[in-house]
């Protein structure tokens, strides 16, 4: 596992995969299938893995957290960066931060929450987290109004933010006053587009963000990496063509459930047997399986 400090070069070197987590029939963490998925991503050129929402880490048991972290350090290549998540509950994240200190992860991401909070309270929570971990954290901006730009800037200026995952959904990603204000005061090379391939062209080309996260990269890692390379070369025609290849599966995720559809897609494309999805989620309805299988297989086969 890559334990070096993270910088803009690290972030720009790979699409940031957000994989699901394999569990067995008893919902215990399943090492072999998680390793199978990781190896598939690495063989496709992906070198950064972020375990968060798609892995349902917001509901991971504190009793299995150390086991999870140990497995992640052991199943990845020496040059693969792994970012686990903590929280979103304050007490949970502080207990997880204590466990994290026993491992070599260079950062961890604080999962977003819709629970009542204030910008100052969230900022204090992040400060407490980074103090406990003794390292900066990944700030996940997902919900409008949770943090203001001035608070984010202060956290970055104080060295508490490793990088930012920006995932506030807009009808038109180009019409985003918050992001435009953010990149005016925070180096965009520390901000990653956090909503997959679909808004990535706009976020990287118009706002200067450094890379993008993706769940569907777990189905077609080479294709997603080609899109990142095209964007870095300003080859928007190629990037747009690749974006289109991901759209059918992404549309199903948006329509049904991003996490549940991705979990099913990885299994249906025969990339890894993920087992049952973690509670409190449940498997997608059987009537949806044919469409998900078709989209997943089409995406996997759409690789040069």
C-alpha positions as CSV (number, residue, x, y, z in Angstrom):
1,X,0.0,0.0,0.0
2,X,1.2,3.5,-0.9
3,X,1.6,5.4,2.4
4,X,3.2,8.5,1.1
5,X,1.6,11.9,1.7
6,X,-1.0,12.8,-0.9
7,X,-0.5,15.8,-3.3
8,X,-2.0,17.0,-6.5
9,X,0.2,14.7,-8.5
10,X,-1.1,11.7,-6.6
11,X,-4.7,12.7,-7.3
12,X,-4.1,13.4,-11.0
13,X,-2.4,10.0,-11.6
14,X,-5.6,7.9,-11.3
15,X,-9.3,7.8,-11.4
16,X,-10.3,7.4,-7.8
17,X,-12.3,4.2,-7.6
18,X,-15.1,4.0,-5.0
19,X,-15.6,0.2,-4.9
20,X,-18.4,-1.8,-3.2
21,X,-17.4,-4.2,-0.4
22,X,-17.7,-8.0,-0.8
23,X,-19.4,-9.9,2.1
24,X,-20.2,-13.5,2.6
25,X,-23.7,-15.0,3.2
26,X,-23.4,-14.1,6.9
27,X,-22.4,-10.5,6.0
28,X,-18.8,-11.1,7.2
29,X,-16.1,-9.3,5.1
30,X,-15.0,-11.6,2.3
31,X,-11.3,-11.2,1.6
32,X,-10.9,-13.3,-1.5
33,X,-13.6,-11.5,-3.5
34,X,-12.5,-8.1,-2.4
35,X,-9.0,-8.9,-3.5
36,X,-10.4,-10.1,-6.8
37,X,-12.1,-6.7,-7.4
38,X,-9.0,-4.8,-6.3
39,X,-6.8,-6.8,-8.7
40,X,-9.2,-6.1,-11.6
41,X,-9.0,-2.4,-10.9
42,X,-5.2,-2.4,-10.6
43,X,-4.9,-4.3,-13.8
44,X,-7.0,-1.6,-15.5
45,X,-4.5,1.0,-14.3
46,X,-6.4,2.3,-11.3
47,X,-4.1,3.2,-8.4
48,X,-6.4,5.0,-5.9
49,X,-9.2,3.3,-4.0
50,X,-11.7,5.1,-1.8
51,X,-13.9,3.0,0.4
52,X,-16.9,5.0,1.3
53,X,-20.6,5.1,0.3
54,X,-20.5,2.3,-2.2
55,X,-18.9,0.0,0.4
56,X,-21.7,1.1,2.9
57,X,-19.0,2.1,5.4
58,X,-21.4,4.4,7.1
59,X,-22.9,1.3,8.6
60,X,-19.8,-0.7,9.3
61,X,-19.5,-2.2,12.8
62,X,-16.8,-0.8,15.0
63,X,-16.0,-4.4,16.0
64,X,-15.0,-5.2,12.4
65,X,-13.3,-1.9,11.5
66,X,-9.8,-3.1,12.3
67,X,-10.3,-6.3,10.4
68,X,-11.5,-4.2,7.4
69,X,-8.5,-1.9,7.6
70,X,-6.0,-4.8,7.9
71,X,-7.5,-6.5,4.9
72,X,-7.3,-3.4,2.8
73,X,-3.6,-2.9,3.6
74,X,-2.9,-6.5,2.6
75,X,-4.9,-7.0,-0.7
76,X,-3.6,-4.0,-2.6
77,X,-0.3,-3.5,-4.5
78,X,2.6,-1.6,-2.9
79,X,1.9,1.4,-5.1
80,X,-1.9,1.5,-4.7
81,X,-3.3,4.3,-2.4
82,X,-6.2,3.3,-0.2
83,X,-8.4,5.8,1.5
84,X,-10.9,4.4,4.1
85,X,-13.8,6.4,5.5
86,X,-15.0,7.2,9.0
87,X,-18.3,8.4,10.5
88,X,-20.6,10.0,9.7
89,X,-21.6,9.9,13.4
90,X,-19.2,11.9,15.6
91,X,-18.7,9.3,18.2
92,X,-18.2,6.6,15.6
93,X,-15.6,8.6,13.7
94,X,-13.6,9.3,16.8
95,X,-13.5,5.7,17.8
96,X,-12.5,4.8,14.2
97,X,-9.8,7.4,14.2
98,X,-8.2,5.7,17.2
99,X,-8.2,2.4,15.3
100,X,-6.8,4.1,12.2
101,X,-3.7,5.2,14.1
102,X,-2.5,1.6,14.1
103,X,-2.3,1.5,10.3
104,X,-0.4,3.3,7.6
105,X,-3.2,5.1,5.7
106,X,-2.1,8.6,4.8
107,X,-5.7,10.0,5.2
108,X,-9.3,9.0,5.7
109,X,-12.5,10.5,4.5
110,X,-15.3,11.8,6.7
111,X,-18.6,10.6,5.3
112,X,-21.3,13.3,4.9
113,X,-24.4,13.3,7.0
114,X,-27.9,14.8,6.7
115,X,-28.2,14.9,10.5
116,X,-28.6,18.4,12.0
117,X,-25.3,20.3,12.2
118,X,-23.8,23.7,11.8
119,X,-20.8,24.7,9.6
120,X,-18.8,25.6,12.8
121,X,-19.8,22.3,14.4
122,X,-18.7,20.3,11.3
123,X,-15.4,22.2,11.2
124,X,-14.8,21.5,14.9
125,X,-15.6,17.8,14.2
126,X,-13.1,17.7,11.4
127,X,-10.4,19.3,13.6
128,X,-11.1,16.8,16.3
129,X,-10.8,14.0,13.7
130,X,-7.5,15.2,12.3
131,X,-6.1,15.7,15.8
132,X,-7.0,12.1,16.8
133,X,-5.6,10.7,13.5
134,X,-2.6,13.1,13.6
135,X,-3.0,13.6,9.8
136,X,-5.3,15.6,7.4
137,X,-8.7,14.2,6.3
138,X,-10.6,14.1,3.1
139,X,-13.5,16.5,3.1
140,X,-16.6,15.2,1.3
141,X,-18.8,18.0,0.1
142,X,-22.1,16.4,-0.8
143,X,-25.0,18.4,0.6
144,X,-25.8,22.0,0.0
145,X,-25.5,24.3,3.0
146,X,-23.6,22.0,5.3
147,X,-20.3,24.0,4.9
148,X,-19.7,27.5,3.5
149,X,-16.8,28.4,1.3
150,X,-15.0,30.5,4.0
151,X,-15.1,27.6,6.5
152,X,-13.7,25.2,3.9
153,X,-11.0,27.7,3.1
154,X,-10.0,28.0,6.7
155,X,-9.8,24.2,7.1
156,X,-7.6,24.0,4.0
157,X,-5.4,26.9,5.1
158,X,-4.9,25.2,8.5
159,X,-3.6,22.1,6.9
160,X,-6.5,19.9,8.0
161,X,-7.7,18.8,4.5
162,X,-5.8,16.3,2.5
163,X,-8.1,16.8,-0.5
164,X,-11.8,17.5,-1.2
165,X,-14.3,15.3,-2.9
166,X,-16.9,17.6,-4.5
167,X,-20.2,15.9,-5.1
168,X,-23.0,18.4,-4.9
169,X,-25.3,17.4,-7.7
170,X,-26.5,20.2,-10.1
171,X,-29.0,19.9,-13.0
172,X,-26.3,21.6,-15.1
173,X,-22.8,21.1,-13.6
174,X,-21.5,24.3,-15.3
175,X,-24.0,26.3,-13.3
176,X,-22.5,25.9,-9.9
177,X,-21.8,29.1,-7.9
178,X,-20.6,27.3,-4.8
179,X,-17.9,25.4,-6.8
180,X,-16.9,28.5,-8.7
181,X,-16.5,30.4,-5.4
182,X,-14.6,27.4,-3.9
183,X,-12.0,27.1,-6.7
184,X,-11.4,30.9,-6.3
185,X,-10.1,30.4,-2.8
186,X,-8.9,26.7,-2.7
187,X,-6.4,25.3,-5.2
188,X,-8.6,23.2,-7.6
189,X,-5.7,20.7,-7.8
190,X,-6.8,19.6,-4.4
191,X,-10.4,19.1,-5.4
192,X,-11.7,16.0,-7.1
193,X,-15.0,15.7,-9.0
194,X,-17.0,13.3,-6.9
195,X,-20.0,12.2,-9.0
196,X,-18.5,9.8,-11.6
197,X,-17.9,10.2,-15.3
198,X,-21.0,12.2,-16.2
199,X,-20.1,15.7,-14.8
200,X,-16.3,15.0,-14.9
201,X,-15.8,16.7,-18.2
202,X,-17.3,19.9,-17.0
203,X,-15.6,19.8,-13.6
204,X,-12.2,19.2,-15.0
205,X,-12.3,21.3,-18.1
206,X,-14.3,24.3,-16.8
207,X,-13.4,24.4,-13.1
208,X,-9.9,22.9,-13.2
209,X,-10.5,20.0,-10.8
210,X,-7.7,17.5,-10.7
211,X,-9.4,14.1,-11.2
212,X,-12.7,12.3,-10.6
213,X,-14.1,9.5,-8.4
214,X,-16.1,6.7,-10.0
215,X,-18.1,3.7,-9.0
216,X,-18.6,2.4,-12.6
217,X,-14.8,2.3,-13.0
218,X,-15.2,-1.0,-11.1
219,X,-16.8,-2.4,-14.3
220,X,-14.5,-0.7,-16.9
221,X,-11.3,0.6,-15.3
222,X,-9.3,0.9,-18.5
223,X,-12.1,2.9,-20.2
224,X,-12.4,5.3,-17.2
225,X,-8.6,5.8,-17.1
226,X,-8.7,6.6,-20.8
227,X,-11.3,9.3,-20.1
228,X,-9.1,10.8,-17.4
229,X,-6.1,10.8,-19.8
230,X,-8.2,12.4,-22.6
231,X,-9.3,15.2,-20.2
232,X,-5.8,15.9,-19.2
233,X,-4.9,16.2,-22.8
234,X,-7.9,18.5,-23.4
235,X,-9.2,15.9,-25.9
236,X,-12.9,16.6,-25.1
237,X,-14.2,14.6,-28.1
238,X,-12.7,11.4,-26.8
239,X,-13.7,12.1,-23.3
240,X,-17.3,12.7,-24.4
241,X,-17.4,9.5,-26.3
242,X,-16.2,7.6,-23.3
243,X,-18.6,9.4,-21.0
244,X,-21.4,8.1,-23.3
245,X,-20.3,4.5,-22.8
246,X,-20.8,4.9,-19.0
247,X,-24.2,6.7,-19.3
248,X,-26.6,3.7,-19.6
249,X,-25.3,2.1,-16.3
250,X,-25.1,5.5,-14.6
251,X,-28.7,6.3,-15.6
252,X,-29.8,3.0,-14.0
253,X,-27.9,4.0,-10.8
254,X,-29.6,7.4,-10.8
255,X,-33.0,5.9,-11.4
256,X,-32.9,3.0,-8.9
257,X,-30.1,3.4,-6.4
258,X,-26.4,4.2,-7.0
259,X,-25.1,1.8,-4.4
260,X,-27.4,-1.1,-5.0
261,X,-27.1,-1.0,-8.8
262,X,-23.3,-0.8,-8.7
263,X,-23.2,-3.8,-6.3
264,X,-25.4,-5.8,-8.7
265,X,-23.5,-4.6,-11.8
266,X,-20.1,-5.8,-10.5
267,X,-21.6,-9.2,-9.8
268,X,-23.6,-9.5,-13.0
269,X,-20.5,-8.5,-15.1
270,X,-18.7,-11.4,-13.3
271,X,-16.0,-9.2,-12.0
272,X,-16.3,-10.4,-8.4
273,X,-18.9,-12.2,-6.3
274,X,-19.8,-9.5,-3.8
275,X,-22.4,-11.5,-1.9
276,X,-25.3,-9.8,-0.3
277,X,-25.2,-6.0,0.1
278,X,-24.7,-4.7,3.6
279,X,-27.7,-3.9,5.7
280,X,-29.7,-1.6,5.9
281,X,-29.7,-1.9,2.1
282,X,-31.1,-4.8,0.1
283,X,-30.5,-6.5,-3.3
284,X,-32.2,-4.8,-6.2
285,X,-35.5,-6.4,-7.3
286,X,-35.2,-9.3,-9.6
287,X,-37.2,-7.5,-12.3
288,X,-34.4,-5.0,-12.6
289,X,-31.6,-7.5,-13.1
290,X,-31.8,-8.0,-16.9
291,X,-31.4,-4.3,-17.6
292,X,-28.5,-3.9,-15.1
293,X,-26.8,-7.0,-16.5
294,X,-27.1,-5.7,-20.1
295,X,-25.7,-2.3,-19.2
296,X,-22.9,-3.8,-17.1
297,X,-21.9,-6.3,-19.8
298,X,-22.1,-3.6,-22.5
299,X,-19.8,-1.3,-20.5
300,X,-17.3,-4.1,-19.7
301,X,-17.1,-5.2,-23.3
302,X,-16.7,-1.6,-24.5
303,X,-13.0,-1.6,-23.8
304,X,-10.4,-1.1,-26.5
